[in-house]
Amino acid sequence: MKNKLFEKYFVFSPYFWLVLFFFIPLAIIFKISISVSEWGMPPYQDIFLFDNGFKINTTFENYVYIFSDYYYIGSFVNSLILALISTFFCLLIGFPLAFYIATSNIRLRNILLVLVIIPFWSSFLLRVYAWKIILQNNGILNVILLNLGITSEPLQLLYNQYAVIMGIVYTYLPLMILPLYGYLNKFDLNLIEASKDLGLNRIKTFFKVILPLSVPGIVAGSLLVFIPVVGEFIIPEMLGGSDRLYYGKILWEEFFVNRNWPGASALAFSGIIILVLPIVIFQILYSRWSQKNEI
Amino acid sequence: MKSSLIKSAVIFLGLFFLYFPILVLIFYSFNENKRVMVWKGFSLRWYNELFNNEQIIESFIISIKIAALSATFATILGVMIGYSLVRIRKIPFKSFYIFLSSTPLVLPELILGLSMLLFFISLNNVIGFPSSRGQLTIFISHVTFCIAFVAIIIQARLTDFNKNIEEAAMDLGYNYSRVLYKITLPIILPSIIAGWLLAFTISLDDLVVASFTTGPGANTLPIVVFSKVRLGLSPEVNALSAILMFALIIIGLFYFYFNKKFKH
């Protein structure tokens, strides 16, 4: 019976930590997002008032405010588009790479996999910084373009949305490759041969055999890239210009510059609902489903 | 023949894309010139300046301290979650447990950082603690989002290995805790080390959450580096990059060595 105590300890220690330091903070974001804002410190009113009897003092004003202003919605849409484009390019580069690594012989495969993921271990911030150096007006890319005679004067490559996409695709690529490789690795290469023997050409083999079998990997990799990119703050801040505002930036400014805590909380909570909740529900359903199928 | 040529080309171009920026960064760290982009000659000047830069050295020590501590706590709690999810049948509100232990993986850092900061401020209003933010609050936040990464690694390892070994040991008269220490722990130990290394690196590298939860006397390395390169380039940061990339890549290699999942 001693083990029961042990199990309780194992389950409840992290349970306690995560409820206290993860769930309650999320609840506080929600609480502040429905509070009435005011000047002062903290810049919002309590949601329970006791001075003239008990009164609940909540409002949806903050949500109305951010959802009726194009500044906020536009930024969120910009972020979604950015995430969509970046995910697409990660897939475009990541898929062939993952496919060819998975079809290499075993020894080479492990070396290549480590080589692909190792850059992911080096500092995120510094990898973004590296692109700042490459894309400078007198940076290495402009020098190459000038010497090849493609342009006659240095191009402004930095501080625009294209630089942001470049930086994101570069830093998030390993997140796409890893799950893709995981699924492609399991898959029986003889299927490709079989499909060729049955008379399908390369293109048909790709669309009828390889692609359908790698759908779970594509979904997993795309989610791993898409969601964090929507909330990305550092890359647009380092490589982007003023041509486009993104969700991360306006959330940061709403909090630190405008000091509108309820507004920032409403933005953050909307982000959770729109972005994260569908995926979490999907995950829980999926894990239940796979457990059931095991038994 | 043609297809193997395409294959080599794709792999070569992919690796070139991944490593080119890192090589550029290392190359420019040896530039004598104060203006980063204009090559003047080979020199170790900026490495010298880096080691004499108190602000960077101090922040580096703070970062290492926070990363080591939060990785240790996150590993302990993450191992507990991984073990619970695979081996313990009765978890109250299991869906909620899964939600708590997996959401930090997908939640944008910015939202996590904001929620932690508002939590610490509210906590201070209610119980008067923490009176100011600093290394402690960064530590708590880092533990919170590193737990999930460790839990996944441990969960994968425990799912892989055969439960029969544990049951056999029990049949032979080992009690519960003895099985845990003599059988389960040695088998998952490499994954525990791998989890610790991953948590350590994530904490060391985090800028966004630390920016929200930082306070006086708690400027971590990424915060200092970001303030230096947000608007321009810095030759000292180039030198730092070269050293840090090298160190982190070594840690990464250790991670692969310990994480059995990558051995086929």
Interface residues (C-beta under 8 A of the other chain):
Chain A: K2 N3 F6 E7 F10 V11 S13 P14 Y15 W17 L18 V19 F21 F22 F23 I24 P25 L26 I28 I29 I32 P42 I93 P96 L97 Y100 I101 T103 S104 I106 R109 N110 L112 L113 V114 L115 V116 I117 I118 P119 F120 W121 S122 S123 F124 L125 L126 R127 Y129 A130 W131 K132 I133 I134 Q136 N138 G139 I140 Y170 L173 P174 N185 L223 I227 P228 V230 G231 E232 F233 I234 E237 M238 G248 L251 W252 F255 W261 A264 S265 A268 G271 I272 L275 V276 I279 V280 Q283 I284 S287
Chain B: K7 V10 I11 G14 L15 F17 L18 Y19 F20 P21 I22 V24 L25 Y28 V36 M37 V38 L77 G78 M80 I81 Y83 S84 I88 K90 I91 P92 S95 Y97 I98 F99 L100 S101 S102 T103 P104 V106 L107 P108 E109 L110 I111 L114 S115 M116 L118 F119 I121 S122 N125 I140 S141 V143 T144 I147 A151 N175 Y176 S177 L180 T201 L204 D205 L207 V208 P222 V225 F226 V229 R230 L233 V237 N238 L240 S241 L244 M245 L248 I249 I251 G252 L253 Y255 F256 F262 K263 H264
